[in-house]
Amino acid sequence: MNDVQNITKGQLGKMEAAFLAKAGTHPTFTLAFARQMLGHTKDDPTPQFLERLQGKGWIRRIRRGRFAVVPLSSGEDRSPQLHEFVVAMELVSPAVIAYWSALNHHGMTEQLPRTVFVATDHPVRRQPGDVLGVTYKIVSLRPDKFFGVIKDWIDESSFSVTDREKTIIDGLDLPQYVGGVSEIAKALIGSWKVLDEKKLRKYAAKIGNSAVGKRLGFMMETLGLGDVEALRKAILRAPGFSPLDPTMPKHGKYNRRWGLLINAEIQP
């Protein structure tokens, strides 16, 4: 029988069982870790050893040189019991859960994105796509946009995520990764009491995109939130008109106070 999903498939030898017992105490492990555990040196049989374990259904490759153990408790689907945010931390370095995924994590949207959005501070040549049944999208940012990161935990595994304020600002910077500015408007209304307005102003000025401050100011004013004049003093407003929502067609009314083309509806 060659059915990978068969729970009884692939009886383990003593070395394999001992290795899995050690590797299974970590969320993921690397080829170098396996080599060290097995006492091998370079140009050794470690890759073939791991290939056999994967063929037997005991480990799964996450990306090149990075693996996860499939526990017995995984059942017939033979998948590692890893939260998608923990897997995301292994796909690129540094990695931070951001955009729509961070909005959902912080309870600022009712939408459950089908893609896990991950930000990093350097260009990424190849997107990971589907990993262990989950789709990932890595967004490459300039290093000066990579801030507002906090650590959080799932069980005993840590992951990085943008804080609430940076999640709002990121969504105003690149609305295509949060489902449009209407999602940010909903987040502002629902979460205003727990948002740090001073930090929002600071981040809006720091992100390096004047459209962000314009969009935030217009939304705050329209929704009746916070100190709009303090925000106007904190941000630079570049000349010209930025679209309120760059994901929408570029026609609507021009708002001279904020330098915006109002091409999306924001309702209190």
N, C-alpha and C positions, 0 to 999 in steps of 0.2 A: 504493500500500500504506500502510495506516495502522496497522500492527501495531507497537505501542510496543516490543515485545520483540525486534523484528528488529534485529540488531546493526548492520546497514548503514543503518538509518533515520536520516534527518535529517542530510544533509550540512551541514557547518559553513562559514559565511562566515569571512573573515579576522578580523573583529572578534570573532566568537564563539570561534574557535580560540585567539586571543591571550588572551581573557578566561579561558577554561577552563585554559590553561596556568598562569596566575597563581593563579586560585582553587583549582586542584587541589593546590597546595602546602600548603593549610590543611585541617584535618579538616572544618571547616564554614565557611561565610561568611554575612554578613548582607546585607540590602538596602543598608545604608549603605556596606559594603565594595564592593559591586558598583557603586554610584553613583560612588564615588571612583575605582575602577579604570577606569570608562568615561568619567570626566571630565564626568559630568552634574551638573546642579544639581537642586534639588527641582522637582516638577511636570514631570518629565522622562519619557522612554520606558523607564527602567530596569525597572519592573515588567513591561512588555510584553516587553522583551528577555529577562528571566528566564522569563517564561511560555512564550516560544518555545523556549528551551533545554529547559525541562521537557517540552514537547510533543514535542520531538525525542528525549527520553530521555537527555539528557546531565546533568541535575541532578535532584535530588529535594528536595521541601520537607519539612523536619523539623517545623517549627512556623511560626507566622506570622513572616515576616521573617527566617527562618533556613533555609539550604539546604546541601546537600552535593553534591559533584561525583560523578558515576557514571563510574568509570574504564573503559577498554576491557577491562581484565582481569576485569571483573565477570561476563562471559559473558552468557548469554541472560536471566538474571533481572533484569538492569539495575538492580542495587542498589549503593548506595555501600558501599565496603569499610570500614565503620566498626564498631568493637566497640561492643556495646550500652552499656557503661559510659561510653564517650566520648560517645555520643548522649545519654545520661542527663544529662550535665553541661550540655547545651544546652536542656533542657526547662524548667528552673526555676533560679533563682539566689537564695541559694546552694543547691547540690545535693550530696548525699553518698550513696553507695551504702551501704545499711543492711539490717538485718533478715536475712531468709533469703538474700538475694543476698550480703551481707557474710559470713554464716556459710559459704556455699559458697566464696567467694573466699579466705577464710582456711583452707580445708580442714577446717572444723569440722563439716561435715555431708556425707553421701554423697548427699543429695537434691539434685537439680538443679531449682530452682524455675522454673516456666514464666513467671513474672512477675518483672520487674526492680523491686526495691523501692528507692525513692529518698526520702530524708528532706530536709525543708527547714524553715526557722524561721519561716514565716508561712503564713497560710491560703491555700489554692489553690482558686479557684472551679471550675475545670474540669480534670478528669483528662485526661492526654494519650491514654490508651487505647493503641491499636496505632500504633506508629511504625516504619516500615520493616520491618514483619513481626514486631515484638517488642512484647509488652504491658508497659506501665509502670504502676506504682502509686506515686503521690507521697503520702507521709505527712507531714502538717503537724504540727510540734512547737512547743511554746512555746520562745521563745529560750533560756530557762534550761536546757532539755533538750538543746540543740544544742552538744555538746562531744564530746571523744574522737575527733576527726577527724584522719586522716593522709592524706598524698598518696601515690599509687602510679602506676605507669606501665604502659601497654601499647604496645609499640614506642616511638614517640616522642611519644605522646599521654598527658597526665596526667589523672588523675581523683581525686576525693576518696572516701574510704571510712572507715567507723567502725573504730577499732582493735579488736583481739580482745576486750578487756575491755568496751568500750562495746557491742559487738555482743551479748555475753552479757547485759549489763544491759538493753539495749533489748528483747531477747527476753523477759526476765522482766517488763518493763514492759507490753509489748503482745504477748503470746504468739500472737495471731491472725496476726501477720505473720511467724512463724517455724515455723508448723506445730504449735504447742502446746509446753508446757513439756518434754515428753519429748525434743524435739530439743535443748533447752538442756541437759538432763541428759546426753545423749550427748556433746554438745560439751564439757561440763565434764570428763567422764571421759576423753575422747580427747585433750584439749588442756591438761589441768591443768599439765603440766610446762613449758609455754611461756606460761602465763598469769601475770600479775603480781598476786599475791593482794592486795597493799597497794593497788594501783590499783582492783581489784574492789571492795574495801571503800569506798574513797573515792567511786567512781562510784555505788555502791548508796545511799550517804548523800546524794549530790548530785542524784540523778534526781528527787527530790521526790515519790516514791510509796512509802509505807512497805511496801506489799505486796511490792515488789521485794526489800528486805532480808530480809523474812520467807521468801520463796520461796528466795532464795539460801542463807540459813542452814539451812533444812530440807533442801535438796538436799545441801549440803556435809556436814551431819551424817549423813544417810542414806547418802551415797556414801563417807563416810570421807575427806573431803578437807579439808586446810587447818586453820586455827585458828578454830574456830567461836566461841569465847568472845571473841576479838578482834573478830569481826564483830558480835557482840551488843552490844559496847560502842560500836561505831562508828555503829550505825544507830538511828533512832527507830522504835519499834514502836507504831503507833497502836492504840487499843483496838478490840475487835471482831475478827471472823474474816474474813479475806480468802480467796477460793478459791485453791487452789494453781494450778489451771488455769482461768481464766475462760472458756475456749472449751468447757469440758465441763459436763455437767449438775451442778447444785449440790447433790449429796448424797454423803455419805461420813462419815468420822470427823473429829471436831474435835480439833485438836492445840493444847493450851493453851500449851505452851512457846513456840511460834512464832506463835500467833494465826492459824492456818490451818485451813480446811476442806480436808481431804485428799481431793480428788475426782479424783485421777489417780494412777496407780501409777508410782513411781520405783524402779527396780531398780539395785543396785550392779553 
